[in-house]
Amino acid sequence: MEAARGEGDELIADYVDCLMSLDTNARSVQNGDLILGAPVVEAGVAASVGGIMEQDAMKDFAPPEAPKEPMLGMIFESDEAAKTFYNEYARCLGFPFRVGRSRRSKGADEVVVMKRFVCSREGMYTKKNPSSGEATKKRERMSMREGCNAMIEVVRESNHWVVSKLETAHNHDLGTCSRVGYLRAGGLLDGSNKITMMGSDRMLFPRQNVLGEGGDAQGLLDYLKKMQASDPAFFHVIQVDKNSCPMNVFWVDARAKLAYQHFGDAVTFDTTYKKNKYMMPFVTFSGVNHHLQPVMFGCALLMEETECSFVWLFETWLTAMSGKEPCSLVTDQNRAMKTAIGKVFPHTCHRFCKWHILSRTKQKLAHTYSEHPTLRDELESCVIRSETIDTFETTWMSILDTYDLRKNTWLQAIYNIRQKWVPLYQMDTFCAEISRAQKLETLNDFYKKYFSTKATLEVFLTQFDLSIESHYEEEAKADMDTSLNLVTTKTASPIEKQAARTYTKAVFSKFQEEFTESLGYIIRKTKDGCISKYNIMKDEDSSDTFCVTYNASTKMAKCSCKYFESSGILCRHILGVFLIVDPRLLPPDYFLKRWTRKARDDGLFEYNGDNHHEDVCESIASRYDVLCADAIRCAEKGSGSETVYKAAKDILQKAYEEVIAYERNPVRVSQRDAININEDVMIDDTMTNQSLPDSGRKVTNLLGQFLGSSWSP
């Protein structure tokens, strides 16, 4: 069984390396098949924002230059730079390549000191001996290995990399891949599942269709058209090549954009499709709302995982979100993605998802886990439940010693980057993670529920939209539950009652846990004065001691655990101090609006920053976008019940008639005083030649109540 698995892994590696090393920027369409053609110098973008189309002109394409030949002694800044150079060289000559070998230095650091890039036809395919005792007959697989010796090897010297070995001769024709294996979950691809790729000599070979069975580019366009028609504020951008063929696609609807303005401080960029055998290249931006539920901020089909593709996607998403960067961005580990994030989000804290790393640890230590069933829980507890950095590091080393894992390269590697994924090292930055054990639904979970290889892209996206719609319904139910049902307090403390009135039920439950825990801590004052200090510990023998600093003049406190900074909820240590110094009410600054019942109320015009009112007049698209957001907010309020719905319909009709009246008399508009939407407004019959009916003479203050006091025309 292991031998068969190794055979499959070897073939999959060949296939992936083949695809990744070929240039996928140049594409054309012939007879419904996707063709990869000559290299492209630059790509265009077709964008649709609120129904307004923009097309980058594809002009002045320079002919491709001859590839620069590799030579012994060539110097590169990094191994990645050497790989990029060899990728361009291989693309121009028409052969795929892969990393054939790498070597690390000895010692604790174990940094990479050598890499060898080889032609994907390097080595020979060895057919496994069928007499291995396996009951299941394995199908014959194709291999592209033919014993080619072409390769380039680079070694680290001081602060640069040098070509130490080189072989440029191939034992096969360049630009052809007639024997490439192509894969599909459950069997070989049939004709309907193939997309044609073209090498530099116009020879064709098949690859897996990333858009679903049969290739559904038209289905994608139909989906985008449908979304645009149903949502005028729908935003989508299609990145195309010089032949106007789609490369990457991004889209986001008005509700997601509005949600981002309220909950976009902490974002997760989900690429877990890579874990799924179906390999739909679908990625999402998401976060968590005030009920601790997942909320979507945009979607994309990403055909390539290159730095350029990530930069394009992140910049496009940032444009859709009015240029507002998140405080923190959680992603999987990917070098190209990391570089792109540094360029597009220079002020955002980039973190690796701890659940991805713990999941990969399960794979890397599968043998050890099978021998020691408790190891998995111990590692997870160390990462999630440690309260201080010292405790984490002590526990981590103890686990390594207990299970003799000091020399395990995987554990050494993730420990060396612990500042990027262990929560304790990231407490300075807000991440909307009230509980470290909090785990939201991922794309991989969605795939398992709804997706199959028989589903077209359009069907897949429709299923995804239905899933998102269910999320909005769950949020509406939680809003109603919070409004109608009182929460139960466990004490008579005014602080707990204040929090119960302010937070949503889900968030109050977390606050209540911290509050009740604060009652069991030992608090000792270590410094008097206007700024006093306290040491807080669980018990006399506790190894973890926290320091709280309290400012009596501002009534504000800070704790060494930094739980409030990272989660937006006061920690048990500060709450314990407040019960001593001022047991009445907490300062308003400690109630982060994004966690409160009014998270989606008011502040509608704040999301573009202080200069919003100036910027909004710059284009029709921006004004249109803001008005759509107002309409959506009114719809959210007006759909709560049938009675409110009828009132909202009547109010919006009257408001529309007001707008028409102003449109017909622009001169008169400039002479009128600003309208207060919370007051009754009479429409002057002299403003229009056609007098409005009596029912349209007033715009009641209900519209202002729907949209909040911050609404203004």
C-alpha positions as CSV (number, residue, x, y, z in Angstrom):
1,M,0.0,0.0,0.0
2,E,2.8,2.4,0.9
3,A,4.5,1.6,-2.4
4,A,1.3,2.4,-4.4
5,R,0.9,5.6,-2.4
6,G,4.5,6.6,-3.2
7,E,3.8,5.9,-6.9
8,G,0.7,8.1,-6.9
9,D,2.5,10.9,-5.1
10,E,5.4,10.8,-7.6
11,L,3.0,11.1,-10.5
12,I,1.0,13.9,-8.9
13,A,4.3,15.8,-8.2
14,D,5.2,15.4,-11.9
15,Y,1.8,16.7,-12.9
16,V,1.8,19.7,-10.6
17,D,5.3,20.6,-11.4
18,C,4.6,20.5,-15.1
19,L,1.6,22.8,-14.7
20,M,3.3,25.3,-12.3
21,S,6.4,25.6,-14.4
22,L,4.7,26.5,-17.6
23,D,3.6,30.1,-18.2
24,T,-0.1,30.5,-17.7
25,N,-0.4,34.2,-18.5
26,A,-1.0,33.8,-22.2
27,R,-4.3,32.2,-23.2
28,S,-6.6,32.1,-26.2
29,V,-9.8,30.4,-27.0
30,Q,-10.2,28.0,-29.9
31,N,-13.3,25.9,-30.5
32,G,-14.4,26.2,-26.8
33,D,-11.1,24.9,-25.5
34,L,-8.7,27.0,-23.4
35,I,-5.3,27.3,-25.1
36,L,-2.1,28.5,-23.5
37,G,-0.1,30.3,-26.2
38,A,2.9,32.6,-26.5
39,P,4.2,34.6,-23.6
40,V,2.3,37.7,-22.6
41,V,4.0,40.9,-21.6
42,E,1.1,42.4,-19.7
43,A,-2.5,41.5,-19.0
44,G,-5.7,43.6,-19.1
45,V,-8.5,43.9,-16.7
46,A,-12.2,44.1,-17.5
47,A,-14.0,45.6,-14.6
48,S,-17.7,46.2,-13.8
49,V,-18.4,48.4,-10.9
50,G,-22.1,49.1,-10.3
51,G,-22.8,48.6,-14.0
52,I,-20.0,50.9,-15.2
53,M,-17.6,49.0,-17.5
54,E,-13.9,49.8,-17.8
55,Q,-11.5,48.0,-20.2
56,D,-7.7,48.4,-20.1
57,A,-6.5,48.7,-23.7
58,M,-4.1,46.0,-24.8
59,K,-1.5,48.1,-26.7
60,D,2.1,48.1,-27.7
61,F,2.9,44.5,-26.9
62,A,6.6,44.0,-27.3
63,P,7.8,40.8,-29.0
64,P,9.2,38.2,-26.5
65,E,12.9,38.5,-26.0
66,A,15.2,35.5,-26.4
67,P,15.7,33.8,-23.0
68,K,18.9,34.6,-21.2
69,E,21.1,31.5,-21.0
70,P,22.1,30.2,-17.6
71,M,25.8,30.0,-16.9
72,L,28.1,28.6,-14.1
73,G,28.9,31.2,-11.6
74,M,25.7,33.3,-12.1
75,I,24.7,35.1,-8.9
76,F,21.1,35.5,-7.6
77,E,19.8,37.4,-4.5
78,S,17.9,34.3,-3.3
79,D,16.9,30.8,-4.3
80,E,13.5,32.2,-5.3
81,A,15.2,34.6,-7.7
82,A,17.1,31.7,-9.2
83,K,13.8,29.7,-9.5
84,T,12.1,32.7,-11.2
85,F,15.0,33.0,-13.7
86,Y,14.9,29.3,-14.5
87,N,11.2,29.4,-14.8
88,E,11.4,32.0,-17.5
89,Y,14.2,30.1,-19.3
90,A,12.2,26.9,-19.2
91,R,9.0,28.6,-20.3
92,C,10.7,30.1,-23.4
93,L,12.3,26.8,-24.4
94,G,9.2,24.9,-23.7
95,F,9.9,22.4,-20.9
96,P,8.5,22.0,-17.4
97,F,10.7,21.7,-14.4
98,R,10.6,20.9,-10.7
99,V,12.7,21.0,-7.5
100,G,14.7,17.9,-7.8
101,R,16.7,18.2,-4.6
102,S,17.5,20.5,-1.7
103,R,19.9,20.5,1.2
104,R,19.8,22.2,4.6
105,S,22.6,23.2,6.9
106,K,23.4,21.3,10.0
107,G,22.6,22.7,13.4
108,A,19.5,24.2,15.0
109,D,18.6,26.6,12.2
110,E,18.6,24.1,9.3
111,V,18.4,26.8,6.6
112,V,18.3,25.8,3.0
113,V,21.8,26.0,1.5
114,M,21.3,24.2,-1.9
115,K,18.5,23.8,-4.4
116,R,18.5,21.8,-7.7
117,F,15.9,22.5,-10.3
118,V,15.6,19.6,-12.8
119,C,13.6,19.0,-16.0
120,S,10.4,17.2,-15.2
121,R,11.5,14.4,-17.4
122,E,14.5,13.8,-15.1
123,G,14.8,10.2,-13.7
124,M,13.1,7.1,-14.9
125,Y,9.7,5.7,-14.1
126,T,9.8,2.4,-12.4
127,K,6.8,0.2,-12.6
128,K,6.0,-1.2,-9.1
129,N,6.0,-5.0,-8.6
130,P,2.3,-6.1,-8.5
131,S,3.1,-9.0,-6.1
132,S,2.9,-6.8,-3.1
133,G,-0.2,-8.6,-1.7
134,E,-2.6,-5.8,-2.4
135,A,-6.2,-7.0,-3.1
136,T,-7.2,-4.1,-5.2
137,K,-5.8,-3.9,-8.7
138,K,-4.2,-0.5,-9.5
139,R,-4.8,1.1,-12.8
140,E,-1.9,1.9,-15.1
141,R,-0.7,5.5,-14.7
142,M,1.3,7.6,-17.2
143,S,4.6,9.1,-16.4
144,M,6.6,11.8,-18.2
145,R,10.1,10.8,-16.8
146,E,12.6,9.8,-19.5
147,G,16.0,10.2,-17.8
148,C,16.7,13.8,-18.9
149,N,19.7,15.2,-17.2
150,A,19.0,18.9,-17.7
151,M,19.2,20.9,-14.5
152,I,20.6,23.9,-12.6
153,E,21.9,23.8,-9.1
154,V,22.4,26.9,-6.9
155,V,24.2,27.1,-3.5
156,R,24.1,29.7,-0.8
157,E,27.3,31.7,-0.4
158,S,27.2,34.4,2.3
159,N,24.2,36.6,1.4
160,H,23.7,35.4,-2.2
161,W,23.2,32.3,-4.3
162,V,25.6,31.0,-7.0
163,V,25.1,28.5,-9.9
164,S,27.4,25.6,-9.0
165,K,26.2,22.9,-11.4
166,L,24.6,23.2,-14.8
167,E,23.4,20.9,-17.6
168,T,21.4,22.5,-20.5
169,A,21.1,19.5,-22.9
170,H,17.8,17.6,-23.0
171,N,17.3,14.1,-24.3
172,H,13.8,14.9,-25.7
173,D,12.2,17.4,-28.0
174,L,11.4,20.7,-26.3
175,G,7.9,22.1,-26.1
176,T,6.1,18.8,-26.2
177,C,4.5,16.9,-23.4
178,S,2.8,14.1,-25.2
179,R,2.9,11.7,-22.2
180,V,1.8,14.0,-19.4
181,G,-0.4,12.2,-16.9
182,Y,-3.7,14.0,-16.1
183,L,-5.7,13.3,-13.0
184,R,-9.2,13.5,-11.6
185,A,-10.6,12.4,-8.3
186,G,-11.8,8.8,-8.9
187,G,-10.3,8.2,-12.3
188,L,-8.7,9.5,-15.5
189,L,-10.3,12.5,-17.1
190,D,-12.6,12.0,-20.0
191,G,-12.8,14.2,-23.0
192,S,-15.3,16.6,-21.5
193,N,-13.0,17.3,-18.6
194,K,-9.9,18.3,-20.6
195,I,-8.6,21.7,-21.3
196,T,-6.0,22.1,-24.0
197,M,-2.6,23.7,-23.1
198,M,-0.1,24.8,-25.7
199,G,3.6,24.8,-25.4
200,S,6.0,27.0,-27.3
201,D,6.1,24.7,-30.4
202,R,2.2,24.6,-30.5
203,M,2.1,21.0,-29.4
204,L,-0.9,20.3,-27.2
205,F,-1.4,18.4,-24.0
206,P,-4.3,18.0,-21.6
207,R,-4.8,19.5,-18.1
208,Q,-7.5,19.4,-15.5
209,N,-10.3,21.8,-16.0
210,V,-10.3,24.1,-13.0
211,L,-13.7,25.6,-13.8
212,G,-15.6,22.3,-13.4
213,E,-16.5,19.5,-15.8
214,G,-16.6,20.6,-19.4
215,G,-15.2,24.1,-18.9
216,D,-17.9,26.6,-17.8
217,A,-16.5,30.0,-18.6
218,Q,-19.9,31.0,-20.1
219,G,-21.6,29.8,-16.9
220,L,-19.4,32.2,-14.9
221,L,-20.3,35.1,-17.2
222,D,-24.0,34.3,-16.9
223,Y,-23.6,34.1,-13.1
224,L,-22.0,37.6,-13.0
225,K,-24.6,39.0,-15.3
226,K,-27.4,37.6,-13.1
227,M,-25.8,39.0,-10.0
228,Q,-25.3,42.5,-11.6
229,A,-29.0,42.5,-12.7
230,S,-30.2,41.6,-9.2
231,D,-27.8,43.9,-7.3
232,P,-26.9,47.2,-9.0
233,A,-24.0,47.7,-6.5
234,F,-22.5,44.3,-7.4
235,F,-18.8,44.7,-8.0
236,H,-16.8,42.4,-10.2
237,V,-13.5,42.5,-12.0
238,I,-12.1,40.0,-14.6
239,Q,-8.4,40.0,-15.3
240,V,-7.8,39.0,-18.9
241,D,-4.8,38.4,-21.1
242,K,-4.0,40.1,-24.4
243,N,-6.6,37.9,-26.2
244,S,-9.3,39.0,-23.7
245,C,-9.5,35.6,-22.2
246,P,-10.3,35.3,-18.4
247,M,-7.4,34.7,-16.1
248,N,-8.6,35.6,-12.6
249,V,-12.0,36.8,-11.4
250,F,-13.1,38.7,-8.3
251,W,-16.6,39.7,-7.2
252,V,-18.4,41.0,-4.2
253,D,-22.0,42.1,-3.6
254,A,-23.4,45.1,-1.8
255,R,-24.2,43.3,1.4
256,A,-20.7,42.0,1.7
257,K,-19.2,45.4,1.1
258,L,-21.5,46.9,3.8
259,A,-20.6,44.0,6.2
260,Y,-16.9,44.8,5.7
261,Q,-17.4,48.4,6.9
262,H,-18.7,47.0,10.2
263,F,-16.6,43.8,10.7
264,G,-13.7,44.2,8.3
265,D,-11.1,44.8,11.1
266,A,-10.1,41.1,11.1
267,V,-10.1,39.2,7.8
268,T,-9.4,35.6,6.8
269,F,-8.2,34.8,3.3
270,D,-9.4,31.2,2.8
271,T,-7.5,29.1,0.2
272,T,-8.4,25.7,1.7
273,Y,-9.6,24.5,-1.7
274,K,-6.0,23.3,-2.0
275,K,-6.8,20.6,0.6
276,N,-9.7,19.4,-1.5
277,K,-9.3,16.7,-4.1
278,Y,-11.6,18.6,-6.5
279,M,-9.2,21.5,-6.8
280,M,-11.8,24.2,-7.6
281,P,-9.5,27.4,-7.3
282,F,-12.2,29.3,-5.3
283,V,-11.0,31.7,-2.6
284,T,-12.8,33.9,-0.2
285,F,-12.3,36.9,2.1
286,S,-14.3,36.4,5.3
287,G,-14.6,37.6,8.9
288,V,-16.8,37.3,12.0
289,N,-19.8,39.4,12.9
290,H,-21.2,40.6,16.2
291,H,-22.9,37.2,16.8
292,L,-19.6,35.3,16.3
293,Q,-20.9,34.1,13.0
294,P,-19.0,33.9,9.7
295,V,-19.6,36.8,7.3
296,M,-18.4,37.1,3.7
297,F,-16.3,40.0,2.2
298,G,-15.8,38.8,-1.3
299,C,-14.9,35.8,-3.5
300,A,-12.5,35.0,-6.4
301,L,-11.5,32.3,-8.9
302,L,-7.7,32.4,-8.8
303,M,-6.2,30.3,-11.6
304,E,-2.6,30.9,-10.5
305,E,-0.8,31.1,-7.1
306,T,1.8,33.6,-8.2
307,E,2.8,36.8,-6.6
308,C,1.4,38.8,-9.5
309,S,-2.0,37.1,-9.2
310,F,-2.1,37.7,-5.4
311,V,-1.1,41.3,-5.8
312,W,-3.9,41.8,-8.5
313,L,-6.5,40.1,-6.3
314,F,-5.6,42.0,-3.1
315,E,-5.5,45.4,-4.8
316,T,-8.8,44.7,-6.5
317,W,-10.4,43.6,-3.2
318,L,-9.0,46.7,-1.5
319,T,-10.4,48.9,-4.2
320,A,-13.9,47.3,-3.7
321,M,-13.6,48.0,0.0
322,S,-12.9,51.7,-0.4
323,G,-9.2,51.3,0.4
324,K,-9.8,50.3,4.0
325,E,-7.1,47.9,5.1
326,P,-7.9,45.3,7.8
327,C,-6.1,45.3,11.1
328,S,-5.2,41.6,10.7
329,L,-5.2,39.2,7.9
330,V,-5.1,35.4,8.4
331,T,-3.9,33.1,5.6
332,D,-2.3,29.8,4.9
333,Q,1.4,29.6,4.4
334,N,2.5,30.6,0.9
335,R,5.6,32.5,0.0
336,A,4.1,34.3,-3.0
337,M,1.1,35.3,-1.0
338,K,3.2,36.6,1.9
339,T,5.2,38.8,-0.5
340,A,2.0,40.2,-2.1
341,I,0.5,40.9,1.3
342,G,3.6,42.9,2.3
343,K,3.2,45.0,-0.8
344,V,-0.5,45.6,-0.8
345,F,-1.2,45.7,3.0
346,P,1.9,47.3,4.5
347,H,0.0,48.3,7.7
348,T,-1.8,45.0,8.2
349,C,-0.6,42.3,10.6
350,H,-0.2,39.1,8.6
351,R,-0.8,35.9,10.5
352,F,-0.8,32.2,9.6
353,C,-3.8,30.2,10.5
354,K,-3.0,28.1,13.5
355,W,-5.6,25.5,12.5
356,H,-3.9,24.9,9.2
357,I,-0.6,24.4,10.9
358,L,-2.0,22.1,13.5
359,S,-3.8,20.2,10.8
360,R,-0.5,19.8,8.9
361,T,1.2,18.7,12.1
362,K,-1.3,15.9,12.3
363,Q,-0.1,14.8,8.8
364,K,3.6,15.3,9.5
365,L,3.5,13.4,12.8
366,A,1.0,10.7,11.7
367,H,3.3,7.9,12.8
368,T,4.1,9.5,16.2
369,Y,0.4,10.3,16.8
370,S,-0.5,6.7,16.2
371,E,2.1,5.6,18.8
372,H,1.2,8.3,21.3
373,P,-2.6,9.2,21.1
374,T,-2.3,12.0,23.7
375,L,0.3,13.9,21.7
376,R,-2.1,15.7,19.5
377,D,-4.2,17.1,22.4
378,E,-1.1,18.1,24.3
379,L,0.3,20.1,21.3
380,E,-3.1,21.8,20.7
381,S,-3.5,22.6,24.4
382,C,0.0,24.1,24.5
383,V,-0.8,26.4,21.6
384,I,-4.4,27.4,22.5
385,R,-4.5,27.2,26.3
386,S,-1.2,28.6,27.4
387,E,-1.7,31.9,29.2
388,T,1.8,33.4,28.9
389,I,4.7,33.1,26.4
390,D,6.9,31.6,29.1
391,T,4.3,28.9,29.8
392,F,3.9,28.1,26.1
393,E,7.7,27.7,25.6
394,T,8.2,25.6,28.7
395,T,5.3,23.3,27.8
396,W,6.5,23.1,24.2
397,M,10.0,22.0,25.1
398,S,8.6,19.6,27.7
399,I,6.5,17.9,25.0
400,L,9.5,17.6,22.7
401,D,11.5,16.0,25.5
402,T,8.7,13.6,26.6
403,Y,8.2,12.2,23.1
404,D,11.8,12.6,21.9
405,L,11.0,15.1,19.2
406,R,13.8,17.6,19.6
407,K,15.2,16.6,16.2
408,N,11.9,16.7,14.3
409,T,12.4,19.1,11.5
410,W,8.7,20.0,11.1
411,L,8.3,20.9,14.8
412,Q,11.5,22.9,14.6
413,A,10.3,24.7,11.6
414,I,6.9,25.8,13.0
415,Y,8.5,26.7,16.3
416,N,10.9,29.0,14.5
417,I,7.9,30.9,13.0
418,R,5.8,30.8,16.2
419,Q,5.5,34.6,16.2
420,K,3.4,34.3,13.0
421,W,0.8,31.7,14.2
422,V,0.8,31.2,18.0
423,P,-1.8,33.5,19.4
424,L,0.2,34.6,22.5
425,Y,2.8,36.3,20.2
426,Q,0.1,38.4,18.4
427,M,-1.8,39.9,21.3
428,D,-0.9,43.5,20.3
429,T,-3.1,43.3,17.2
430,F,-6.9,43.0,17.1
431,C,-8.0,39.7,15.5
432,A,-11.7,39.4,16.5
433,E,-10.9,36.1,18.3
434,I,-12.7,36.1,21.6
435,S,-11.9,32.4,22.1
436,R,-8.6,30.9,21.0
437,A,-10.5,27.7,20.4
438,Q,-12.9,29.5,18.1
439,K,-13.0,27.8,14.7
440,L,-15.3,29.0,11.9
441,E,-16.5,27.0,8.9
442,T,-13.9,26.8,6.1
443,L,-14.3,26.4,2.3
444,N,-13.2,22.8,2.7
445,D,-16.2,22.2,4.9
446,F,-18.4,23.8,2.2
447,Y,-16.9,21.5,-0.5
448,K,-17.7,18.4,1.6
449,K,-21.3,19.4,1.9
450,Y,-22.2,20.7,-1.5
451,F,-19.6,20.1,-4.3
452,S,-19.1,17.2,-6.7
453,T,-17.1,16.7,-9.9
454,K,-20.4,16.7,-11.8
455,A,-21.4,20.2,-10.7
456,T,-20.8,23.0,-13.2
457,L,-19.3,26.2,-12.0
458,E,-22.6,28.0,-12.2
459,V,-24.3,25.3,-10.0
460,F,-21.4,25.5,-7.6
461,L,-21.7,29.2,-7.3
462,T,-25.5,29.0,-6.9
463,Q,-25.0,26.5,-4.0
464,F,-22.4,28.8,-2.5
465,D,-24.8,31.8,-2.7
466,L,-27.5,29.7,-0.9
467,S,-25.0,28.9,1.8
468,I,-24.2,32.6,2.2
469,E,-27.9,33.4,2.2
470,S,-28.4,31.0,5.1
471,H,-25.6,32.9,7.0
472,Y,-27.6,36.2,6.6
473,E,-30.7,34.4,7.8
474,E,-28.9,33.1,10.9
475,E,-27.7,36.7,11.6
476,A,-31.2,38.0,11.3
477,K,-32.4,35.3,13.7
478,A,-29.7,36.2,16.2
479,D,-30.6,39.9,15.9
480,M,-34.2,39.1,16.7
481,D,-33.2,36.7,19.6
482,T,-31.0,39.4,21.1
483,S,-33.7,42.0,20.8
484,L,-36.6,40.0,22.2
485,N,-35.1,37.7,24.8
486,L,-33.3,38.9,27.9
487,V,-30.1,37.3,28.9
488,T,-29.6,35.9,32.4
489,T,-27.0,37.5,34.6
490,K,-25.3,35.5,37.3
491,T,-24.6,38.3,39.8
492,A,-26.2,41.5,40.9
493,S,-23.2,43.5,39.7
494,P,-24.0,46.7,37.7
495,I,-21.1,45.9,35.4
496,E,-22.6,42.6,34.4
497,K,-26.0,44.2,33.8
498,Q,-24.4,46.9,31.7
499,A,-22.7,44.4,29.5
500,A,-25.9,42.4,29.2
501,R,-27.7,45.5,27.8
502,T,-24.8,46.3,25.5
503,Y,-23.5,43.2,23.9
504,T,-25.2,40.6,21.7
505,K,-26.1,37.4,23.4
506,A,-23.2,35.5,21.9
507,V,-20.6,38.0,22.9
508,F,-22.1,38.6,26.3
509,S,-21.7,34.9,27.0
510,K,-18.0,35.2,26.5
511,F,-17.9,38.4,28.6
512,Q,-19.8,36.7,31.3
513,E,-17.3,33.9,31.4
514,E,-14.5,36.4,31.9
515,F,-16.5,38.3,34.6
516,T,-17.3,35.2,36.7
517,E,-13.7,34.0,36.4
518,S,-12.5,37.3,37.7
519,L,-14.2,36.7,41.0
520,G,-11.9,33.8,41.8
521,Y,-8.5,35.5,41.2
522,I,-6.1,36.8,43.9
523,I,-5.5,40.6,43.4
524,R,-2.6,42.3,45.2
525,K,-1.8,46.0,44.9
526,T,1.9,46.7,44.3
527,K,1.9,50.4,43.6
528,D,-0.3,53.3,44.9
529,G,-0.9,56.7,43.4
530,C,-2.9,58.1,40.4
531,I,-1.5,55.3,38.3
532,S,-1.6,52.2,40.5
533,K,-0.5,48.6,39.7
534,Y,-1.9,45.2,40.7
535,N,-0.6,41.7,40.4
536,I,-3.3,39.1,39.6
537,M,-2.9,35.3,39.9
538,K,-5.2,32.3,39.9
539,D,-3.9,31.0,43.2
540,E,-0.8,31.3,45.5
541,D,1.1,28.6,43.6
542,S,0.3,29.8,40.1
543,S,3.3,30.3,37.8
544,D,1.4,32.8,35.7
545,T,1.1,36.3,37.2
546,F,-0.5,39.2,35.3
547,C,0.1,42.9,35.9
548,V,-2.8,45.4,35.6
549,T,-2.0,49.2,35.5
550,Y,-5.0,51.4,36.4
551,N,-5.2,55.2,35.7
552,A,-7.6,56.7,38.3
553,S,-7.9,60.0,36.3
554,T,-9.1,58.4,33.1
555,K,-10.6,55.3,34.7
556,M,-8.8,53.1,32.2
557,A,-6.7,50.0,32.7
558,K,-4.2,47.9,30.8
559,C,-3.3,44.3,31.4
560,S,-0.1,42.4,30.5
561,C,-2.2,39.6,28.9
562,K,-3.4,42.1,26.2
563,Y,-6.6,40.1,25.8
564,F,-8.6,43.3,25.3
565,E,-6.3,44.5,22.5
566,S,-6.6,41.3,20.6
567,S,-10.3,40.4,21.2
568,G,-12.1,43.7,22.1
569,I,-13.4,42.1,25.3
570,L,-12.1,43.0,28.8
571,C,-10.1,40.2,30.4
572,R,-10.8,38.7,33.8
573,H,-7.8,40.4,35.3
574,I,-8.9,44.0,34.5
575,L,-12.5,43.1,35.5
576,G,-11.2,41.9,38.9
577,V,-9.4,45.3,39.4
578,F,-12.5,47.3,38.3
579,L,-14.6,45.4,40.9
580,I,-12.2,46.8,43.5
581,V,-11.6,50.4,42.3
582,D,-15.0,51.3,40.7
583,P,-17.7,48.6,40.9
584,R,-20.4,50.7,39.2
585,L,-20.0,50.9,35.4
586,L,-17.3,50.3,32.8
587,P,-16.1,53.2,30.7
588,P,-17.8,53.3,27.2
589,D,-14.4,52.9,25.5
590,Y,-14.3,49.2,26.7
591,F,-17.4,48.3,24.6
592,L,-16.1,47.8,21.1
593,K,-19.0,48.7,18.8
594,R,-18.5,45.7,16.5
595,W,-19.5,43.4,19.4
596,T,-22.6,45.3,20.5
597,R,-26.3,45.2,19.5
598,K,-25.8,48.4,17.5
599,A,-22.9,47.1,15.5
600,R,-24.7,47.7,12.2
601,D,-26.4,50.9,13.4
602,D,-25.3,54.5,12.5
603,G,-22.0,55.4,11.2
604,L,-23.0,54.5,7.6
605,F,-21.0,57.4,6.1
606,E,-17.9,56.7,8.3
607,Y,-16.6,53.7,6.4
608,N,-14.7,55.8,3.8
609,G,-12.9,57.8,6.4
610,D,-12.9,61.5,7.2
611,N,-12.8,62.6,3.6
612,H,-15.8,60.6,2.5
613,H,-18.1,63.5,1.8
614,E,-15.4,65.1,-0.4
615,D,-14.5,61.9,-2.2
616,V,-18.1,60.8,-2.8
617,C,-18.7,63.6,-5.4
618,E,-15.7,62.6,-7.5
619,S,-17.6,60.0,-9.7
620,I,-21.0,58.6,-10.5
621,A,-19.8,55.1,-9.4
622,S,-18.9,56.2,-5.9
623,R,-22.1,58.2,-5.3
624,Y,-24.1,55.2,-6.7
625,D,-22.3,52.8,-4.4
626,V,-23.1,54.9,-1.3
627,L,-26.7,55.3,-2.2
628,C,-27.1,51.6,-2.7
629,A,-25.6,51.0,0.8
630,D,-28.3,53.4,2.2
631,A,-31.0,51.5,0.4
632,I,-29.7,48.1,1.6
633,R,-29.6,49.4,5.2
634,C,-33.2,50.6,4.9
635,A,-34.1,47.2,3.5
636,E,-32.5,45.4,6.4
637,K,-34.5,47.5,8.9
638,G,-37.7,47.4,6.9
639,S,-37.8,43.6,6.4
640,G,-38.1,42.9,10.1
641,S,-41.9,42.5,10.1
642,E,-44.8,42.9,7.7
643,T,-46.0,46.2,9.4
644,V,-42.5,47.8,9.2
645,Y,-42.2,46.5,5.6
646,K,-45.3,48.3,4.5
647,A,-44.2,51.5,6.2
648,A,-40.8,51.3,4.6
649,K,-42.3,50.8,1.2
650,D,-44.5,53.9,1.6
651,I,-41.6,56.0,3.0
652,L,-39.2,55.0,0.2
653,Q,-41.8,55.8,-2.5
654,K,-42.3,59.3,-1.0
655,A,-38.5,59.8,-0.8
656,Y,-38.2,58.8,-4.4
657,E,-40.8,61.4,-5.4
658,E,-38.8,63.9,-3.5
659,V,-35.7,63.0,-5.5
660,I,-37.6,63.4,-8.7
661,A,-38.8,66.8,-7.6
662,Y,-35.3,67.9,-6.9
663,E,-34.0,66.5,-10.2
664,R,-36.5,68.6,-12.1
665,N,-35.5,71.8,-10.3
666,P,-31.7,71.8,-9.7
667,V,-31.6,75.6,-9.3
668,R,-34.2,75.6,-6.6
669,V,-32.2,72.9,-4.8
670,S,-29.2,75.2,-4.3
671,Q,-31.5,77.8,-2.7
672,R,-33.1,75.5,-0.2
673,D,-31.7,74.8,3.3
674,A,-30.3,71.4,4.0
675,I,-33.0,68.9,4.8
676,N,-33.2,67.3,8.2
677,I,-34.5,63.8,7.4
678,N,-35.8,63.5,11.0
679,E,-38.3,66.4,10.4
680,D,-41.4,66.6,8.4
681,V,-40.7,68.3,5.0
682,M,-43.3,70.0,2.9
683,I,-42.9,69.9,-0.9
684,D,-43.6,73.2,-2.4
685,D,-46.1,72.9,-5.3
686,T,-44.2,75.6,-7.2
687,M,-41.1,73.4,-7.4
688,T,-42.7,71.3,-10.2
689,N,-45.3,71.8,-12.9
690,Q,-47.1,68.7,-11.8
691,S,-48.2,68.9,-8.2
692,L,-47.6,65.8,-6.1
693,P,-50.6,64.1,-4.5
694,D,-51.4,64.8,-0.9
695,S,-49.9,61.5,0.2
696,G,-46.6,62.6,-1.3
697,R,-46.4,66.0,0.3
698,K,-44.5,64.8,3.4
699,V,-41.5,62.6,4.1
700,T,-42.0,61.4,7.6
701,N,-39.3,61.0,10.1
702,L,-39.6,57.2,9.9
703,L,-37.0,57.1,7.1
704,G,-34.6,58.8,9.5
705,Q,-35.4,56.3,12.1
706,F,-34.7,53.4,9.7
707,L,-31.3,54.8,8.7
708,G,-30.2,56.4,11.9
709,S,-29.4,60.0,12.9
710,S,-26.2,60.0,10.8
711,W,-28.2,59.8,7.6
712,S,-28.1,63.0,5.5
713,P,-28.9,63.7,1.8
